[in-house]
Amino acid sequence: MNLLDILQPNCIKAPMVATDKRAAIHELVDVLAEAGKVADPAALKEAVWTREQTRTTGIGHGLAIPHGKCAGMAAGTGLAMALGKPSTPIEFGAIDGKPVRIIIMLASAPDRNSDHIQALARVSRLMIMPDFRERIYAAATPEEIFALIKDQEGR
């Protein structure tokens, strides 16, 4: 899976306004809604927050990947991604105890389970590369972040 198939520049928010986990999730859902990817933002907010309550999506190394499945995706959008960079790191209950510096949200229709899992795996593979991760953390604008992902996905 190529992340450029599910991430658009207008779905990157840097810096984010949110200062806590729930607000960050809501802000990224709103980004997807504004981009026309989600027809029912309230349903997606609930789905992602409910998933987050079962186990943290803060996977360590300053990264969280909140995700959820929702019937409220916009027509023609089976899978979407939003990326946010908080203005200051956010406590996310990460497994390494460190606050998160990048939040990557994945949202999919309930029938897109395989695509959802592939996208989670692709994000994880990219973000375990220390050099790439540090370049993302250093990027200041959505355009810089998108360019880094585009460069990496083009390899």
C-alpha positions as CSV (number, residue, x, y, z in Angstrom):
1,M,0.0,0.0,0.0
2,N,1.2,3.5,-0.9
3,L,0.1,6.1,1.7
4,L,-0.2,8.7,-1.0
5,D,-3.4,6.8,-2.1
6,I,-5.1,7.8,1.2
7,L,-3.3,11.0,2.3
8,Q,-3.8,14.4,0.7
9,P,-1.9,17.6,1.7
10,N,-5.2,19.1,3.0
11,C,-5.5,16.2,5.5
12,I,-2.3,17.3,7.3
13,K,-2.6,19.7,10.2
14,A,0.6,21.3,11.5
15,P,0.5,22.7,14.1
16,M,-2.5,21.2,15.7
17,V,-4.6,23.3,18.2
18,A,-5.5,20.3,20.5
19,T,-3.6,19.8,23.7
20,D,-5.1,16.5,24.8
21,K,-5.8,13.1,23.3
22,R,-9.6,13.4,22.8
23,A,-9.3,16.9,21.3
24,A,-6.6,15.7,19.0
25,I,-8.8,12.8,17.7
26,H,-11.7,15.2,17.2
27,E,-9.5,17.7,15.4
28,L,-8.2,15.1,13.0
29,V,-11.7,13.8,12.3
30,D,-12.7,17.4,11.5
31,V,-9.8,17.7,9.1
32,L,-11.1,14.6,7.3
33,A,-14.6,15.9,7.3
34,E,-13.5,19.3,5.9
35,A,-11.7,17.4,3.1
36,G,-14.9,15.6,2.2
37,K,-13.7,12.2,3.4
38,V,-16.2,11.7,6.2
39,A,-20.0,12.3,5.9
40,D,-20.7,11.6,9.6
41,P,-17.9,13.1,11.7
42,A,-19.7,12.5,15.0
43,A,-19.9,8.8,14.3
44,L,-16.2,8.6,13.4
45,K,-15.2,10.5,16.5
46,E,-17.2,8.0,18.6
47,A,-15.7,5.0,16.7
48,V,-12.1,6.2,17.1
49,W,-12.6,7.3,20.8
50,T,-14.2,4.0,21.6
51,R,-11.3,2.1,20.0
52,E,-8.8,4.3,21.9
53,Q,-10.5,3.4,25.2
54,T,-9.8,-0.4,24.7
55,R,-6.1,0.1,24.3
56,T,-3.9,3.1,23.6
57,T,-2.7,3.7,20.1
58,G,0.3,5.5,21.4
59,I,2.9,3.0,20.0
60,G,6.0,4.7,21.2
61,H,8.7,6.8,19.7
62,G,6.4,9.9,19.8
63,L,3.8,8.3,17.5
64,A,0.1,7.6,17.9
65,I,-2.0,5.9,15.3
66,P,-5.7,6.3,16.4
67,H,-8.0,4.5,14.1
68,G,-11.6,3.5,13.6
69,K,-14.1,2.0,11.3
70,C,-17.3,3.8,10.6
71,A,-20.2,3.6,8.2
72,G,-20.1,7.4,8.0
73,M,-17.3,7.6,5.5
74,A,-18.1,9.8,2.5
75,A,-19.3,8.1,-0.6
76,G,-16.4,6.7,-2.6
77,T,-14.1,7.0,0.4
78,G,-13.3,3.6,1.8
79,L,-10.1,4.6,3.6
80,A,-8.7,7.9,4.6
81,M,-5.8,9.3,6.6
82,A,-5.1,12.5,8.5
83,L,-1.8,13.4,10.0
84,G,-1.4,15.9,12.8
85,K,1.6,17.5,14.5
86,P,0.7,18.9,17.9
87,S,2.2,22.3,18.7
88,T,3.5,20.7,21.9
89,P,3.7,16.9,22.5
90,I,0.5,15.4,23.8
91,E,0.1,12.7,26.6
92,F,-1.4,9.7,24.8
93,G,-0.8,6.9,27.3
94,A,1.9,5.6,24.9
95,I,3.5,2.3,25.7
96,D,6.8,3.9,26.3
97,G,5.3,6.5,28.6
98,K,6.4,9.4,26.3
99,P,4.1,12.0,24.8
100,V,3.3,11.9,21.1
101,R,4.7,14.3,18.5
102,I,2.9,12.9,15.5
103,I,-0.6,11.6,15.3
104,I,-1.7,9.6,12.3
105,M,-5.4,8.8,12.1
106,L,-6.8,6.1,9.9
107,A,-10.5,5.9,9.2
108,S,-12.2,3.3,7.1
109,A,-15.6,1.9,6.2
110,P,-16.4,-1.3,8.1
111,D,-16.0,-3.5,4.9
112,R,-12.4,-2.3,4.3
113,N,-10.7,-4.4,7.0
114,S,-7.9,-5.6,4.8
115,D,-7.1,-2.1,3.5
116,H,-7.3,-0.8,7.1
117,I,-4.7,-3.4,8.3
118,Q,-2.4,-2.8,5.4
119,A,-2.4,1.0,6.0
120,L,-1.7,0.5,9.7
121,A,1.2,-1.8,8.8
122,R,2.6,0.7,6.2
123,V,2.5,3.6,8.7
124,S,4.2,1.5,11.3
125,R,7.0,0.4,8.8
126,L,7.7,4.0,7.8
127,M,7.7,5.4,11.3
128,I,10.1,2.7,12.8
129,M,12.8,4.2,10.6
130,P,14.6,6.6,12.9
131,D,15.9,8.9,10.2
132,F,12.5,9.3,8.6
133,R,10.8,9.8,11.9
134,E,13.2,12.5,13.0
135,R,12.7,14.4,9.6
136,I,8.9,14.3,10.2
137,Y,9.3,15.6,13.7
138,A,11.5,18.4,12.4
139,A,9.1,19.4,9.6
140,A,7.2,22.6,10.5
141,T,4.5,22.7,7.8
142,P,1.9,20.4,6.2
143,E,3.7,20.9,2.9
144,E,7.1,19.8,4.4
145,I,5.5,16.7,5.9
146,F,3.7,15.8,2.7
147,A,6.9,16.2,0.7
148,L,8.7,13.9,3.1
149,I,6.1,11.2,2.8
150,K,5.9,11.6,-1.0
151,D,9.7,11.2,-1.2
152,Q,9.7,8.1,1.0
153,E,6.7,6.5,-0.8
154,G,8.3,7.2,-4.2
155,R,11.4,5.1,-3.3
